[in-house]
Amino acid sequence: MDTASDLHPLEQLARFCQDFQLNQASEATRSAVELCAIDTIGCAYGATQYEEIPRVMERLMHWHGLEARENPMGLAQLWFDQGRVDIPLAVYCNAMLTHALELDDVHRKSKSHVGAVVIPVAFTLAQALKKDGRALKEAIICGYEVMSRVGMAMDVSSNRVKGWHTTSIIGPFGAAAAAGKLLGFNQEQYISAFGLAGTQSSGLWAFLKDGATCKKMHVAHAAWSGIMACILTEGGMIGPKFILDAVDGGLYQAVSDSHNMNMLVEGLGNDYAIDDIDRKLYPCCRSTHPIIDSALALRRRIEAVEDIKSIDVFTYEVGVIQCGMPEYPTSPTQAKFSSAYVLACALLFGRVDEECFSPGYIERTDVRTLFDKITVLSGDKYTEQYPDQWGCETIITMRDGQKVPCEMEAMRGSPQNPLTADDIAEKFRALVEPVQGKEGAKDILDDIRWALNKGHDT
C-alpha cells in the first residue's frame, strides 16, 4: 500500500475520510459536533416561514410531482414540513433552510459556511439510511474537515475579489465527504466523488447589486452537488483526481490567484476544523459582526447618539468589498451585508436582530441619518490578519471633537470568545419556538441529540 507521502494531497484527504473513526477524535471534537448540529438545524427550522421559502418549497414539490405528498414512506425527511421525499431533494431543501437567516456557522480560515452544507447532508442521509450516532458524527467531522481544507488551500481573498461565493465553490467537496462516509466509500470512490463535486462548483456575489435573495440557494446547490457526485460515482462515473490543481481546468486555477496544496493535508488527523468554528448571534454577514460588537461596546461609552459627528471603521479589505458599500440599502439582503447599516442599528437600538432588517427599519430616518455619518475603510493590520482573524477598529468622533475608539479582535462567537452550550441552546429555542412551539422545539432538540448518540458513541 502507498504511504501517505506517496499520495496526491486529494488522495490523502480521501484516505483520511475512508479510514477515519470517531475514537480518533477528542471528546472536545465530538462535543463540537453536537453544538454545530444544534446551531445549524435551529437556523433551518427558524427559517421555514422566512421570505420566499414557503413558495419556493411549494414549487419544488410541484415540479417533483409531490403536491399531494402521497408517499409518506419516502426516503428522507423534509425539515420544512416533516414530509418525506427522495434524498437529493430533501438535502437540497434542508440545506436551503440552514442558510436563509444568515445565522449559520462560519469557518474563518476558509471563509465559508460549512455547517449549512455538511449538517443537512449528514443528518438527512443518515436518517434515510438508518445510520447510528457514530456514523453520523464521523460523517460530519469528515465533511467539515474536507470542505474547510479545500478552502484553506486556496487564496480565499482573491477568490472573493473575483466575485465567487467561497461556500458554494468548496461546499460540494464537504457534501461529498459527508455523504461518502455514510455510504462507506473507499479511497478510490472518494477521489472520483471529489472530482465530480468540484466540477459542479459555482456561486457568485452578483446578488448584492440589487438585493436578490438567491444566496440561500448556493448552499443548497453545493449540498445537492455533493450528493449527486456520490450517486454518479456509485454508477461508475469517474471524476478527475486533479480537479483542484490541474494547470488546464483545475478549480484553483479558475477561481483563485494562488493556492497551496500542502494546506489540504497539513496537520490532517491532528487538528480538526470543526474545533475552529465561529457561531453567529446576529442575522447578517459575519464580516459585519466585529463592527456590531464594537458598536455595542461604544454605545455604553457615549452619552447621546445625536451628538456623533462622524464614524470611521477600519477593517480588512474583503470586508470592505463585501460589506462596505457606501449606498444606503434598499432591501433586507443589502442591509444584511451593509456594515454601516448594522453599525447604525447597533448604536441606535442596542441590538441587531431580524426586526432590524424589516422594511420599516430600513425606511427609518434616524437609521439613514446615522448611516450617512459612517465611512468603512480597509486597514492594513486587519487585511494582513485576514482570514485567520476577522477584526476592526471603530472610531466615533463627537461634535465637540472627542474621539471614542474601540478595537475588536475577538468577536462574540469566535473560538477566542465562544458561545457556550447554553448560549447555543437558547439561540435554538429563540429560533424554533416561534414556528414549532415550545414543546415542538424541545422535541426537535431531543431528536437531534438522540440521532447523534443512538447506538455506538465512542
Secondary structure, DSSP 4 states (H G I P E B T S, - for coil): ---GGGS-HHHHHHHHHHH--GGGS-HHHHHHHHHHHHHHHHHHHHTTTSTTHHHHHHHHHHHTT-TT---TT-SEE-TTTS-EE-HHHHHHHHHHHHHHTS-S-BBGGGTB-HHHHHHHHHHHHHHHHT--HHHHHHHHHHHHHHHHHHHHTB-HHHHHHTTB-HHHHHHHHHHHHHHHHHTT--HHHHHHHHHHHHTT---BTTHHHHT-STHHHHHHHHHHHHHHHHHHHHTT----TTTTT-TTT-HHHHH-S-B-GGGGTTTTTTS-GGGS-B--SSSS-GGGHHHHHHHHHHHTT-S-GGGEEEEEEEE-HHHHHHH--SSPP-SHHHHHT-HHHHHHHHHHHS---GGGGSHHHHT-HHHHHHHTTEEEEE-HHHHHHTTT---EEEEEEETTS-EEEEEESS-TTBTTBPPPHHHHHHHHHHHHHHHHHHHHHHHHHHHHHHHHHSS---
